[in-house]
């Protein structure tokens, strides 16, 4: 069984935090991968993957990580 990650980023209620769905062969959502988006010191947009929902990563944790970086 091979899972694939959706190419669509889904915005959460928290600014700069998004997730992508991991979809199984039978087109069922089996997990989420959280990431953050921010501007670096040069003004360029950066995307960083934080982790999977199944590993305990939640929206609030991603917000903390984004706040540390920004």
mmCIF file as Biopython writes it, N, C-alpha, C and O atoms, coordinates in Angstrom:
data_model
#
loop_
_atom_site.group_PDB
_atom_site.id
_atom_site.type_symbol
_atom_site.label_atom_id
_atom_site.label_alt_id
_atom_site.label_comp_id
_atom_site.label_asym_id
_atom_site.label_entity_id
_atom_site.label_seq_id
_atom_site.pdbx_PDB_ins_code
_atom_site.Cartn_x
_atom_site.Cartn_y
_atom_site.Cartn_z
_atom_site.occupancy
_atom_site.B_iso_or_equiv
_atom_site.auth_seq_id
_atom_site.auth_asym_id
_atom_site.pdbx_PDB_model_num
ATOM 1   N N  . UNK A ? 1  ? 0.839   -1.173 0.000  1.0 0.0 1  A 1 
ATOM 2   C CA . UNK A ? 1  ? 0.000   0.000  0.000  1.0 0.0 1  A 1 
ATOM 3   C C  . UNK A ? 1  ? 0.886   1.239  0.000  1.0 0.0 1  A 1 
ATOM 4   O O  . UNK A ? 1  ? 1.801   1.364  0.815  1.0 0.0 1  A 1 
ATOM 5   N N  . UNK A ? 2  ? 0.609   2.132  -0.905 1.0 0.0 2  A 1 
ATOM 6   C CA . UNK A ? 2  ? 1.404   3.342  -1.035 1.0 0.0 2  A 1 
ATOM 7   C C  . UNK A ? 2  ? 0.505   4.546  -0.809 1.0 0.0 2  A 1 
ATOM 8   O O  . UNK A ? 2  ? -0.527  4.694  -1.464 1.0 0.0 2  A 1 
ATOM 9   N N  . UNK A ? 3  ? 0.902   5.406  0.124  1.0 0.0 3  A 1 
ATOM 10  C CA . UNK A ? 3  ? 0.152   6.626  0.402  1.0 0.0 3  A 1 
ATOM 11  C C  . UNK A ? 3  ? 0.766   7.780  -0.352 1.0 0.0 3  A 1 
ATOM 12  O O  . UNK A ? 3  ? 1.960   7.777  -0.651 1.0 0.0 3  A 1 
ATOM 13  N N  . UNK A ? 4  ? -0.056  8.768  -0.658 1.0 0.0 4  A 1 
ATOM 14  C CA . UNK A ? 4  ? 0.466   9.959  -1.317 1.0 0.0 4  A 1 
ATOM 15  C C  . UNK A ? 4  ? -0.053  11.191 -0.595 1.0 0.0 4  A 1 
ATOM 16  O O  . UNK A ? 4  ? -1.113  11.165 0.030  1.0 0.0 4  A 1 
ATOM 17  N N  . UNK A ? 5  ? 0.708   12.263 -0.690 1.0 0.0 5  A 1 
ATOM 18  C CA . UNK A ? 5  ? 0.356   13.519 -0.049 1.0 0.0 5  A 1 
ATOM 19  C C  . UNK A ? 5  ? -0.342  14.415 -1.060 1.0 0.0 5  A 1 
ATOM 20  O O  . UNK A ? 5  ? 0.117   14.574 -2.191 1.0 0.0 5  A 1 
ATOM 21  N N  . UNK A ? 6  ? -1.434  14.985 -0.644 1.0 0.0 6  A 1 
ATOM 22  C CA . UNK A ? 6  ? -2.172  15.916 -1.488 1.0 0.0 6  A 1 
ATOM 23  C C  . UNK A ? 6  ? -1.287  17.126 -1.788 1.0 0.0 6  A 1 
ATOM 24  O O  . UNK A ? 6  ? -0.489  17.536 -0.945 1.0 0.0 6  A 1 
ATOM 25  N N  . UNK A ? 7  ? -1.423  17.688 -2.970 1.0 0.0 7  A 1 
ATOM 26  C CA . UNK A ? 7  ? -0.626  18.856 -3.326 1.0 0.0 7  A 1 
ATOM 27  C C  . UNK A ? 7  ? -1.266  20.139 -2.812 1.0 0.0 7  A 1 
ATOM 28  O O  . UNK A ? 7  ? -0.625  21.191 -2.816 1.0 0.0 7  A 1 
ATOM 29  N N  . UNK A ? 8  ? -2.511  20.070 -2.372 1.0 0.0 8  A 1 
ATOM 30  C CA . UNK A ? 8  ? -3.235  21.251 -1.908 1.0 0.0 8  A 1 
ATOM 31  C C  . UNK A ? 8  ? -2.945  21.524 -0.433 1.0 0.0 8  A 1 
ATOM 32  O O  . UNK A ? 8  ? -3.120  20.652 0.419  1.0 0.0 8  A 1 
ATOM 33  N N  . UNK A ? 9  ? -2.498  22.755 -0.145 1.0 0.0 9  A 1 
ATOM 34  C CA . UNK A ? 9  ? -2.301  23.184 1.238  1.0 0.0 9  A 1 
ATOM 35  C C  . UNK A ? 9  ? -3.627  23.712 1.764  1.0 0.0 9  A 1 
ATOM 36  O O  . UNK A ? 9  ? -4.265  24.547 1.122  1.0 0.0 9  A 1 
ATOM 37  N N  . UNK A ? 10 ? -4.037  23.233 2.917  1.0 0.0 10 A 1 
ATOM 38  C CA . UNK A ? 10 ? -5.287  23.656 3.529  1.0 0.0 10 A 1 
ATOM 39  C C  . UNK A ? 10 ? -4.953  24.559 4.712  1.0 0.0 10 A 1 
ATOM 40  O O  . UNK A ? 10 ? -4.284  24.141 5.657  1.0 0.0 10 A 1 
ATOM 41  N N  . UNK A ? 11 ? -5.427  25.796 4.647  1.0 0.0 11 A 1 
ATOM 42  C CA . UNK A ? 11 ? -5.153  26.783 5.688  1.0 0.0 11 A 1 
ATOM 43  C C  . UNK A ? 11 ? -5.942  26.453 6.947  1.0 0.0 11 A 1 
ATOM 44  O O  . UNK A ? 11 ? -7.107  26.064 6.866  1.0 0.0 11 A 1 
ATOM 45  N N  . UNK A ? 12 ? -5.319  26.607 8.105  1.0 0.0 12 A 1 
ATOM 46  C CA . UNK A ? 12 ? -6.008  26.436 9.379  1.0 0.0 12 A 1 
ATOM 47  C C  . UNK A ? 12 ? -6.483  27.795 9.873  1.0 0.0 12 A 1 
ATOM 48  O O  . UNK A ? 12 ? -6.287  28.807 9.200  1.0 0.0 12 A 1 
ATOM 49  N N  . UNK A ? 13 ? -7.101  27.818 11.038 1.0 0.0 13 A 1 
ATOM 50  C CA . UNK A ? 13 ? -7.550  29.083 11.626 1.0 0.0 13 A 1 
ATOM 51  C C  . UNK A ? 13 ? -6.375  29.928 12.108 1.0 0.0 13 A 1 
ATOM 52  O O  . UNK A ? 13 ? -6.527  31.133 12.314 1.0 0.0 13 A 1 
ATOM 53  N N  . UNK A ? 14 ? -5.222  29.324 12.287 1.0 0.0 14 A 1 
ATOM 54  C CA . UNK A ? 14 ? -4.035  30.016 12.765 1.0 0.0 14 A 1 
ATOM 55  C C  . UNK A ? 14 ? -3.239  30.544 11.579 1.0 0.0 14 A 1 
ATOM 56  O O  . UNK A ? 14 ? -2.983  29.813 10.623 1.0 0.0 14 A 1 
ATOM 57  N N  . UNK A ? 15 ? -2.850  31.814 11.643 1.0 0.0 15 A 1 
ATOM 58  C CA . UNK A ? 15 ? -2.105  32.445 10.548 1.0 0.0 15 A 1 
ATOM 59  C C  . UNK A ? 15 ? -0.770  31.745 10.329 1.0 0.0 15 A 1 
ATOM 60  O O  . UNK A ? 15 ? -0.022  31.504 11.277 1.0 0.0 15 A 1 
ATOM 61  N N  . UNK A ? 16 ? -0.478  31.423 9.079  1.0 0.0 16 A 1 
ATOM 62  C CA . UNK A ? 16 ? 0.795   30.828 8.712  1.0 0.0 16 A 1 
ATOM 63  C C  . UNK A ? 16 ? 0.895   29.335 8.925  1.0 0.0 16 A 1 
ATOM 64  O O  . UNK A ? 16 ? 1.942   28.751 8.644  1.0 0.0 16 A 1 
ATOM 65  N N  . UNK A ? 17 ? -0.153  28.694 9.409  1.0 0.0 17 A 1 
ATOM 66  C CA . UNK A ? 17 ? -0.152  27.248 9.661  1.0 0.0 17 A 1 
ATOM 67  C C  . UNK A ? 17 ? -1.092  26.582 8.670  1.0 0.0 17 A 1 
ATOM 68  O O  . UNK A ? 17 ? -2.225  27.024 8.481  1.0 0.0 17 A 1 
ATOM 69  N N  . UNK A ? 18 ? -0.614  25.511 8.038  1.0 0.0 18 A 1 
ATOM 70  C CA . UNK A ? 18 ? -1.429  24.783 7.075  1.0 0.0 18 A 1 
ATOM 71  C C  . UNK A ? 18 ? -1.174  23.294 7.221  1.0 0.0 18 A 1 
ATOM 72  O O  . UNK A ? 18 ? -0.270  22.877 7.945  1.0 0.0 18 A 1 
ATOM 73  N N  . UNK A ? 19 ? -1.968  22.502 6.535  1.0 0.0 19 A 1 
ATOM 74  C CA . UNK A ? 19 ? -1.727  21.059 6.498  1.0 0.0 19 A 1 
ATOM 75  C C  . UNK A ? 19 ? -2.042  20.518 5.115  1.0 0.0 19 A 1 
ATOM 76  O O  . UNK A ? 19 ? -2.774  21.124 4.333  1.0 0.0 19 A 1 
ATOM 77  N N  . UNK A ? 20 ? -1.467  19.362 4.844  1.0 0.0 20 A 1 
ATOM 78  C CA . UNK A ? 20 ? -1.773  18.602 3.637  1.0 0.0 20 A 1 
ATOM 79  C C  . UNK A ? 20 ? -2.273  17.240 4.089  1.0 0.0 20 A 1 
ATOM 80  O O  . UNK A ? 20 ? -1.832  16.708 5.108  1.0 0.0 20 A 1 
ATOM 81  N N  . UNK A ? 21 ? -3.195  16.687 3.321  1.0 0.0 21 A 1 
ATOM 82  C CA . UNK A ? 21 ? -3.751  15.385 3.666  1.0 0.0 21 A 1 
ATOM 83  C C  . UNK A ? 21 ? -2.933  14.275 3.035  1.0 0.0 21 A 1 
ATOM 84  O O  . UNK A ? 21 ? -2.467  14.402 1.903  1.0 0.0 21 A 1 
ATOM 85  N N  . UNK A ? 22 ? -2.760  13.186 3.769  1.0 0.0 22 A 1 
ATOM 86  C CA . UNK A ? 22 ? -2.135  11.979 3.235  1.0 0.0 22 A 1 
ATOM 87  C C  . UNK A ? 22 ? -3.259  11.033 2.868  1.0 0.0 22 A 1 
ATOM 88  O O  . UNK A ? 22 ? -4.103  10.697 3.699  1.0 0.0 22 A 1 
ATOM 89  N N  . UNK A ? 23 ? -3.262  10.605 1.609  1.0 0.0 23 A 1 
ATOM 90  C CA . UNK A ? 23 ? -4.367  9.823  1.057  1.0 0.0 23 A 1 
ATOM 91  C C  . UNK A ? 23 ? -3.881  8.421  0.710  1.0 0.0 23 A 1 
ATOM 92  O O  . UNK A ? 23 ? -2.817  8.251  0.114  1.0 0.0 23 A 1 
ATOM 93  N N  . UNK A ? 24 ? -4.674  7.418  1.091  1.0 0.0 24 A 1 
ATOM 94  C CA . UNK A ? 24 ? -4.329  6.026  0.793  1.0 0.0 24 A 1 
ATOM 95  C C  . UNK A ? 24 ? -4.719  5.673  -0.632 1.0 0.0 24 A 1 
ATOM 96  O O  . UNK A ? 24 ? -5.316  6.479  -1.345 1.0 0.0 24 A 1 
ATOM 97  N N  . UNK A ? 25 ? -4.374  4.456  -1.037 1.0 0.0 25 A 1 
ATOM 98  C CA . UNK A ? 25 ? -4.725  3.978  -2.375 1.0 0.0 25 A 1 
ATOM 99  C C  . UNK A ? 25 ? -6.231  3.955  -2.609 1.0 0.0 25 A 1 
ATOM 100 O O  . UNK A ? 25 ? -6.690  4.115  -3.740 1.0 0.0 25 A 1 
ATOM 101 N N  . UNK A ? 26 ? -6.998  3.756  -1.540 1.0 0.0 26 A 1 
ATOM 102 C CA . UNK A ? 26 ? -8.454  3.699  -1.673 1.0 0.0 26 A 1 
ATOM 103 C C  . UNK A ? 26 ? -9.090  5.085  -1.507 1.0 0.0 26 A 1 
ATOM 104 O O  . UNK A ? 26 ? -10.285 5.191  -1.232 1.0 0.0 26 A 1 
ATOM 105 N N  . UNK A ? 27 ? -8.289  6.145  -1.675 1.0 0.0 27 A 1 
ATOM 106 C CA . UNK A ? 27 ? -8.739  7.544  -1.619 1.0 0.0 27 A 1 
ATOM 107 C C  . UNK A ? 27 ? -9.358  7.935  -0.282 1.0 0.0 27 A 1 
ATOM 108 O O  . UNK A ? 27 ? -10.289 8.739  -0.238 1.0 0.0 27 A 1 
ATOM 109 N N  . UNK A ? 28 ? -8.845  7.370  0.802  1.0 0.0 28 A 1 
ATOM 110 C CA . UNK A ? 28 ? -9.275  7.743  2.140  1.0 0.0 28 A 1 
ATOM 111 C C  . UNK A ? 28 ? -8.171  8.576  2.779  1.0 0.0 28 A 1 
ATOM 112 O O  . UNK A ? 28 ? -6.987  8.282  2.609  1.0 0.0 28 A 1 
ATOM 113 N N  . UNK A ? 29 ? -8.559  9.615  3.513  1.0 0.0 29 A 1 
ATOM 114 C CA . UNK A ? 29 ? -7.590  10.435 4.233  1.0 0.0 29 A 1 
ATOM 115 C C  . UNK A ? 29 ? -7.141  9.640  5.455  1.0 0.0 29 A 1 
ATOM 116 O O  . UNK A ? 29 ? -7.957  9.281  6.304  1.0 0.0 29 A 1 
ATOM 117 N N  . UNK A ? 30 ? -5.843  9.367  5.541  1.0 0.0 30 A 1 
ATOM 118 C CA . UNK A ? 30 ? -5.322  8.555  6.634  1.0 0.0 30 A 1 
ATOM 119 C C  . UNK A ? 30 ? -4.485  9.359  7.624  1.0 0.0 30 A 1 
ATOM 120 O O  . UNK A ? 30 ? -4.235  8.887  8.733  1.0 0.0 30 A 1 
ATOM 121 N N  . UNK A ? 31 ? -4.048  10.552 7.256  1.0 0.0 31 A 1 
ATOM 122 C CA . UNK A ? 31 ? -3.221  11.369 8.151  1.0 0.0 31 A 1 
ATOM 123 C C  . UNK A ? 31 ? -3.135  12.789 7.602  1.0 0.0 31 A 1 
ATOM 124 O O  . UNK A ? 31 ? -3.633  13.074 6.513  1.0 0.0 31 A 1 
ATOM 125 N N  . UNK A ? 32 ? -2.496  13.678 8.366  1.0 0.0 32 A 1 
ATOM 126 C CA . UNK A ? 32 ? -2.242  15.048 7.949  1.0 0.0 32 A 1 
ATOM 127 C C  . UNK A ? 32 ? -0.775  15.364 8.204  1.0 0.0 32 A 1 
ATOM 128 O O  . UNK A ? 32 ? -0.175  14.852 9.149  1.0 0.0 32 A 1 
ATOM 129 N N  . UNK A ? 33 ? -0.208  16.206 7.359  1.0 0.0 33 A 1 
ATOM 130 C CA . UNK A ? 33 ? 1.146   16.707 7.559  1.0 0.0 33 A 1 
ATOM 131 C C  . UNK A ? 33 ? 1.039   18.217 7.756  1.0 0.0 33 A 1 
ATOM 132 O O  . UNK A ? 33 ? 0.561   18.935 6.878  1.0 0.0 33 A 1 
ATOM 133 N N  . UNK A ? 34 ? 1.489   18.690 8.917  1.0 0.0 34 A 1 
ATOM 134 C CA . UNK A ? 34 ? 1.417   20.117 9.221  1.0 0.0 34 A 1 
ATOM 135 C C  . UNK A ? 34 ? 2.682   20.830 8.783  1.0 0.0 34 A 1 
ATOM 136 O O  . UNK A ? 34 ? 3.780   20.273 8.813  1.0 0.0 34 A 1 
ATOM 137 N N  . UNK A ? 35 ? 2.497   22.079 8.374  1.0 0.0 35 A 1 
ATOM 138 C CA . UNK A ? 35 ? 3.620   22.908 7.980  1.0 0.0 35 A 1 
ATOM 139 C C  . UNK A ? 35 ? 3.356   24.358 8.324  1.0 0.0 35 A 1 
ATOM 140 O O  . UNK A ? 35 ? 2.241   24.731 8.688  1.0 0.0 35 A 1 
ATOM 141 N N  . UNK A ? 36 ? 4.396   25.172 8.205  1.0 0.0 36 A 1 
ATOM 142 C CA . UNK A ? 36 ? 4.243   26.600 8.469  1.0 0.0 36 A 1 
ATOM 143 C C  . UNK A ? 36 ? 4.775   27.393 7.285  1.0 0.0 36 A 1 
ATOM 144 O O  . UNK A ? 36 ? 5.595   26.911 6.504  1.0 0.0 36 A 1 
ATOM 145 N N  . UNK A ? 37 ? 4.286   28.614 7.177  1.0 0.0 37 A 1 
ATOM 146 C CA . UNK A ? 37 ? 4.718   29.519 6.121  1.0 0.0 37 A 1 
ATOM 147 C C  . UNK A ? 37 ? 5.095   30.831 6.787  1.0 0.0 37 A 1 
ATOM 148 O O  . UNK A ? 37 ? 4.364   31.333 7.642  1.0 0.0 37 A 1 
ATOM 149 N N  . UNK A ? 38 ? 6.238   31.388 6.396  1.0 0.0 38 A 1 
ATOM 150 C CA . UNK A ? 38 ? 6.691   32.638 6.992  1.0 0.0 38 A 1 
ATOM 151 C C  . UNK A ? 38 ? 7.618   33.359 6.018  1.0 0.0 38 A 1 
ATOM 152 O O  . UNK A ? 38 ? 8.068   32.778 5.031  1.0 0.0 38 A 1 
ATOM 153 N N  . UNK A ? 39 ? 7.898   34.620 6.301  1.0 0.0 39 A 1 
ATOM 154 C CA . UNK A ? 39 ? 8.842   35.400 5.515  1.0 0.0 39 A 1 
ATOM 155 C C  . UNK A ? 39 ? 10.169  35.440 6.248  1.0 0.0 39 A 1 
ATOM 156 O O  . UNK A ? 39 ? 10.214  35.716 7.447  1.0 0.0 39 A 1 
ATOM 157 N N  . UNK A ? 40 ? 11.262  35.161 5.524  1.0 0.0 40 A 1 
ATOM 158 C CA . UNK A ? 40 ? 12.578  35.233 6.154  1.0 0.0 40 A 1 
ATOM 159 C C  . UNK A ? 40 ? 13.066  36.678 6.180  1.0 0.0 40 A 1 
ATOM 160 O O  . UNK A ? 40 ? 12.350  37.587 5.759  1.0 0.0 40 A 1 
ATOM 161 N N  . UNK A ? 41 ? 14.274  36.886 6.670  1.0 0.0 41 A 1 
ATOM 162 C CA . UNK A ? 41 ? 14.803  38.248 6.807  1.0 0.0 41 A 1 
ATOM 163 C C  . UNK A ? 41 ? 14.990  38.953 5.469  1.0 0.0 41 A 1 
ATOM 164 O O  . UNK A ? 41 ? 15.053  40.182 5.431  1.0 0.0 41 A 1 
ATOM 165 N N  . UNK A ? 42 ? 15.080  38.206 4.372  1.0 0.0 42 A 1 
ATOM 166 C CA . UNK A ? 42 ? 15.201  38.797 3.037  1.0 0.0 42 A 1 
ATOM 167 C C  . UNK A ? 42 ? 13.847  39.081 2.394  1.0 0.0 42 A 1 
ATOM 168 O O  . UNK A ? 42 ? 13.780  39.598 1.279  1.0 0.0 42 A 1 
ATOM 169 N N  . UNK A ? 43 ? 12.771  38.741 3.098  1.0 0.0 43 A 1 
ATOM 170 C CA . UNK A ? 43 ? 11.434  38.975 2.572  1.0 0.0 43 A 1 
ATOM 171 C C  . UNK A ? 43 ? 10.926  37.870 1.668  1.0 0.0 43 A 1 
ATOM 172 O O  . UNK A ? 43 ? 9.891   38.026 1.019  1.0 0.0 43 A 1 
ATOM 173 N N  . UNK A ? 44 ? 11.644  36.749 1.618  1.0 0.0 44 A 1 
ATOM 174 C CA . UNK A ? 44 ? 11.203  35.626 0.787  1.0 0.0 44 A 1 
ATOM 175 C C  . UNK A ? 44 ? 10.319  34.687 1.596  1.0 0.0 44 A 1 
ATOM 176 O O  . UNK A ? 44 ? 10.548  34.455 2.784  1.0 0.0 44 A 1 
ATOM 177 N N  . UNK A ? 45 ? 9.301   34.151 0.921  1.0 0.0 45 A 1 
ATOM 178 C CA . UNK A ? 45 ? 8.397   33.217 1.579  1.0 0.0 45 A 1 
ATOM 179 C C  . UNK A ? 45 ? 9.087   31.874 1.761  1.0 0.0 45 A 1 
ATOM 180 O O  . UNK A ? 45 ? 9.719   31.363 0.836  1.0 0.0 45 A 1 
ATOM 181 N N  . UNK A ? 46 ? 8.967   31.311 2.942  1.0 0.0 46 A 1 
ATOM 182 C CA . UNK A ? 46 ? 9.542   30.000 3.252  1.0 0.0 46 A 1 
ATOM 183 C C  . UNK A ? 46 ? 8.442   29.069 3.732  1.0 0.0 46 A 1 
ATOM 184 O O  . UNK A ? 46 ? 7.514   29.486 4.425  1.0 0.0 46 A 1 
ATOM 185 N N  . UNK A ? 47 ? 8.560   27.813 3.356  1.0 0.0 47 A 1 
ATOM 186 C CA . UNK A ? 47 ? 7.660   26.762 3.811  1.0 0.0 47 A 1 
ATOM 187 C C  . UNK A ? 47 ? 8.483   25.743 4.579  1.0 0.0 47 A 1 
ATOM 188 O O  . UNK A ? 47 ? 9.561   25.349 4.137  1.0 0.0 47 A 1 
ATOM 189 N N  . UNK A ? 48 ? 7.977   25.319 5.724  1.0 0.0 48 A 1 
ATOM 190 C CA . UNK A ? 48 ? 8.700   24.327 6.527  1.0 0.0 48 A 1 
ATOM 191 C C  . UNK A ? 48 ? 7.718   23.287 7.033  1.0 0.0 48 A 1 
ATOM 192 O O  . UNK A ? 48 ? 6.689   23.624 7.619  1.0 0.0 48 A 1 
ATOM 193 N N  . UNK A ? 49 ? 8.039   22.026 6.805  1.0 0.0 49 A 1 
ATOM 194 C CA . UNK A ? 49 ? 7.218   20.927 7.293  1.0 0.0 49 A 1 
ATOM 195 C C  . UNK A ? 49 ? 7.547   20.701 8.764  1.0 0.0 49 A 1 
ATOM 196 O O  . UNK A ? 49 ? 8.717   20.626 9.140  1.0 0.0 49 A 1 
ATOM 197 N N  . UNK A ? 50 ? 6.509   20.592 9.595  1.0 0.0 50 A 1 
ATOM 198 C CA . UNK A ? 50 ? 6.707   20.403 11.026 1.0 0.0 50 A 1 
ATOM 199 C C  . UNK A ? 50 ? 6.555   18.930 11.401 1.0 0.0 50 A 1 
ATOM 200 O O  . UNK A ? 50 ? 7.422   18.384 12.083 1.0 0.0 50 A 1 
ATOM 201 N N  . UNK A ? 51 ? 5.475   18.273 10.972 1.0 0.0 51 A 1 
ATOM 202 C CA . UNK A ? 51 ? 5.309   16.859 11.301 1.0 0.0 51 A 1 
ATOM 203 C C  . UNK A ? 51 ? 3.897   16.375 11.047 1.0 0.0 51 A 1 
ATOM 204 O O  . UNK A ? 51 ? 3.036   17.111 10.563 1.0 0.0 51 A 1 
ATOM 205 N N  . UNK A ? 52 ? 3.687   15.112 11.389 1.0 0.0 52 A 1 
ATOM 206 C CA . UNK A ? 52 ? 2.403   14.456 11.128 1.0 0.0 52 A 1 
ATOM 207 C C  . UNK A ? 52 ? 1.484   14.504 12.346 1.0 0.0 52 A 1 
ATOM 208 O O  . UNK A ? 52 ? 1.933   14.525 13.492 1.0 0.0 52 A 1 
ATOM 209 N N  . UNK A ? 53 ? 0.198   14.522 12.061 1.0 0.0 53 A 1 
ATOM 210 C CA . UNK A ? 53 ? -0.824  14.479 13.097 1.0 0.0 53 A 1 
ATOM 211 C C  . UNK A ? 53 ? -0.683  13.197 13.920 1.0 0.0 53 A 1 
ATOM 212 O O  . UNK A ? 53 ? -0.824  13.227 15.142 1.0 0.0 53 A 1 
ATOM 213 N N  . UNK A ? 54 ? -0.409  12.084 13.261 1.0 0.0 54 A 1 
ATOM 214 C CA . UNK A ? 54 ? -0.281  10.795 13.948 1.0 0.0 54 A 1 
ATOM 215 C C  . UNK A ? 54 ? 0.925   10.747 14.880 1.0 0.0 54 A 1 
ATOM 216 O O  . UNK A ? 54 ? 1.004   9.879  15.749 1.0 0.0 54 A 1 
ATOM 217 N N  . UNK A ? 55 ? 1.864   11.675 14.703 1.0 0.0 55 A 1 
ATOM 218 C CA . UNK A ? 55 ? 3.041   11.752 15.582 1.0 0.0 55 A 1 
ATOM 219 C C  . UNK A ? 55 ? 2.830   12.747 16.722 1.0 0.0 55 A 1 
ATOM 220 O O  . UNK A ? 55 ? 3.753   13.022 17.489 1.0 0.0 55 A 1 
ATOM 221 N N  . UNK A ? 56 ? 1.616   13.286 16.831 1.0 0.0 56 A 1 
ATOM 222 C CA . UNK A ? 56 ? 1.295   14.186 17.923 1.0 0.0 56 A 1 
ATOM 223 C C  . UNK A ? 56 ? 1.422   15.660 17.597 1.0 0.0 56 A 1 
ATOM 224 O O  . UNK A ? 56 ? 1.271   16.496 18.489 1.0 0.0 56 A 1 
ATOM 225 N N  . UNK A ? 57 ? 1.692   16.004 16.360 1.0 0.0 57 A 1 
ATOM 226 C CA . UNK A ? 57 ? 1.825   17.403 15.968 1.0 0.0 57 A 1 
ATOM 227 C C  . UNK A ? 57 ? 0.432   17.999 15.791 1.0 0.0 57 A 1 
ATOM 228 O O  . UNK A ? 57 ? -0.414  17.437 15.097 1.0 0.0 57 A 1 
ATOM 229 N N  . UNK A ? 58 ? 0.208   19.148 16.431 1.0 0.0 58 A 1 
ATOM 230 C CA . UNK A ? 58 ? -1.081  19.821 16.353 1.0 0.0 58 A 1 
ATOM 231 C C  . UNK A ? 58 ? -0.879  21.272 15.930 1.0 0.0 58 A 1 
ATOM 232 O O  . UNK A ? 58 ? 0.245   21.771 15.874 1.0 0.0 58 A 1 
ATOM 233 N N  . UNK A ? 59 ? -1.985  21.929 15.637 1.0 0.0 59 A 1 
ATOM 234 C CA . UNK A ? 59 ? -1.971  23.307 15.152 1.0 0.0 59 A 1 
ATOM 235 C C  . UNK A ? 59 ? -1.269  24.252 16.138 1.0 0.0 59 A 1 
ATOM 236 O O  . UNK A ? 59 ? -0.494  25.112 15.719 1.0 0.0 59 A 1 
ATOM 237 N N  . UNK A ? 60 ? -1.529  24.100 17.430 1.0 0.0 60 A 1 
ATOM 238 C CA . UNK A ? 60 ? -0.939  24.971 18.448 1.0 0.0 60 A 1 
ATOM 239 C C  . UNK A ? 60 ? 0.587   24.823 18.494 1.0 0.0 60 A 1 
ATOM 240 O O  . UNK A ? 60 ? 1.303   25.813 18.651 1.0 0.0 60 A 1 
ATOM 241 N N  . UNK A ? 61 ? 1.080   23.593 18.357 1.0 0.0 61 A 1 
ATOM 242 C CA . UNK A ? 61 ? 2.526   23.363 18.341 1.0 0.0 61 A 1 
ATOM 243 C C  . UNK A ? 61 ? 3.170   24.048 17.137 1.0 0.0 61 A 1 
ATOM 244 O O  . UNK A ? 61 ? 4.252   24.624 17.251 1.0 0.0 61 A 1 
ATOM 245 N N  . UNK A ? 62 ? 2.507   23.984 15.992 1.0 0.0 62 A 1 
ATOM 246 C CA . UNK A ? 62 ? 3.021   24.640 14.787 1.0 0.0 62 A 1 
ATOM 247 C C  . UNK A ? 62 ? 3.070   26.149 14.973 1.0 0.0 62 A 1 
ATOM 248 O O  . UNK A ? 62 ? 4.006   26.804 14.515 1.0 0.0 62 A 1 
ATOM 249 N N  . UNK A ? 63 ? 2.065   26.700 15.645 1.0 0.0 63 A 1 
ATOM 250 C CA . UNK A ? 63 ? 2.052   28.134 15.920 1.0 0.0 63 A 1 
ATOM 251 C C  . UNK A ? 63 ? 3.247   28.513 16.799 1.0 0.0 63 A 1 
ATOM 252 O O  . UNK A ? 63 ? 3.886   29.539 16.563 1.0 0.0 63 A 1 
ATOM 253 N N  . UNK A ? 64 ? 3.551   27.700 17.802 1.0 0.0 64 A 1 
ATOM 254 C CA . UNK A ? 64 ? 4.704   27.961 18.671 1.0 0.0 64 A 1 
ATOM 255 C C  . UNK A ? 64 ? 5.998   27.961 17.859 1.0 0.0 64 A 1 
ATOM 256 O O  . UNK A ? 64 ? 6.835   28.849 18.026 1.0 0.0 64 A 1 
ATOM 257 N N  . UNK A ? 65 ? 6.167   26.971 16.981 1.0 0.0 65 A 1 
ATOM 258 C CA . UNK A ? 65 ? 7.369   26.875 16.162 1.0 0.0 65 A 1 
ATOM 259 C C  . UNK A ? 65 ? 7.489   28.078 15.227 1.0 0.0 65 A 1 
ATOM 260 O O  . UNK A ? 65 ? 8.579   28.620 15.044 1.0 0.0 65 A 1 
ATOM 261 N N  . UNK A ? 66 ? 6.373   28.491 14.640 1.0 0.0 66 A 1 
ATOM 262 C CA . UNK A ? 66 ? 6.379   29.648 13.745 1.0 0.0 66 A 1 
ATOM 263 C C  . UNK A ? 66 ? 6.753   30.912 14.512 1.0 0.0 66 A 1 
ATOM 264 O O  . UNK A ? 66 ? 7.537   31.728 14.027 1.0 0.0 66 A 1 
ATOM 265 N N  . UNK A ? 67 ? 6.193   31.072 15.711 1.0 0.0 67 A 1 
ATOM 266 C CA . UNK A ? 67 ? 6.526   32.247 16.536 1.0 0.0 67 A 1 
ATOM 267 C C  . UNK A ? 67 ? 8.003   32.278 16.903 1.0 0.0 67 A 1 
ATOM 268 O O  . UNK A ? 67 ? 8.601   33.353 16.952 1.0 0.0 67 A 1 
ATOM 269 N N  . UNK A ? 68 ? 8.605   31.109 17.164 1.0 0.0 68 A 1 
ATOM 270 C CA . UNK A ? 68 ? 10.045  31.051 17.467 1.0 0.0 68 A 1 
ATOM 271 C C  . UNK A ? 68 ? 10.887  31.508 16.276 1.0 0.0 68 A 1 
ATOM 272 O O  . UNK A ? 68 ? 11.883  32.212 16.441 1.0 0.0 68 A 1 
ATOM 273 N N  . UNK A ? 69 ? 10.478  31.104 15.092 1.0 0.0 69 A 1 
ATOM 274 C CA . UNK A ? 69 ? 11.242  31.450 13.881 1.0 0.0 69 A 1 
ATOM 275 C C  . UNK A ? 69 ? 11.076  32.923 13.525 1.0 0.0 69 A 1 
ATOM 276 O O  . UNK A ? 69 ? 12.044  33.604 13.187 1.0 0.0 69 A 1 
ATOM 277 N N  . UNK A ? 70 ? 9.850   33.398 13.603 1.0 0.0 70 A 1 
ATOM 278 C CA . UNK A ? 70 ? 9.566   34.791 13.226 1.0 0.0 70 A 1 
ATOM 279 C C  . UNK A ? 70 ? 10.034  35.703 14.340 1.0 0.0 70 A 1 
ATOM 280 O O  . UNK A ? 70 ? 9.896   36.922 14.240 1.0 0.0 70 A 1 
#
